[in-house]
Amino acid sequence: MNLFDLDHTTIPIADTDDEFPVRRVYCIGRNYAAHAREMGHDPDREAPFYFMKPADALVTGSDSIDYPPRTADLHHEIEMVVAIGKNGANISPDSALEHVFGYAVGIDLTRRDLQGEAKKLGRPWDTAKGFDQSAPISPIHTVADVGHPTSGRIWLALNDEIRQLGDLNELIWGVDEAIVELSTLYELKQGDLLFTGTPAGVGAVDRGDRLSGGIDGIDEIAITIK
Ligand code: MN
């Protein structure tokens, strides 16, 4: 018998009544060269890497979130999100894309001040990255609907002013490579999500700001910070 009646996080699947149940949320750090450089790193010398957010940090179907506690430097990171629909470990490059169920547009909200402190002290990033409501996400669009986007604009505007603008063709690890690599660390399973990293132009968000963003061929997202 379950002691508590807990909600399982799900994400709507666009143009259907179906929901995608979320198991794990993996994220890639520094997967666009210009963003790696703006964070003070050399993408030619350091490969991208992974971290995680809890599934219940996802925000769907809401047009606002609360400004999180314990930060004075909340940053936006617009990202393409891959939804995994087929289990697999040590996945081969030629079958990697068969594991993709669909794609979404997400924002990896980051308490940059806590992240900076964690980096300095050699501590984990959980409090900087995995806080409540730290991952607003659009509905998921199936591969049947959007294919496997490998180019197209990825952008984010702060109060309708463009702050981040990149192209999916700038990803250091493409979706197939990221799946191959991640599947050597963990067995990927249905319900997993992968935030694929953010282009350059990350910056701070204040109470009352409106974030909007999108990826050509996938979707758009908009959220106000209360
Ligand atoms: Mn990110």
Boltz pocket constraint, residues with backbone or C-beta under 6 A from the ligand:
constraints:
  - pocket:
      binder: B
      contacts: [[A, 27], [A, 28], [A, 29], [A, 77], [A, 79], [A, 108], [A, 195], [A, 197], [A, 198]]
      max_distance: 6.0
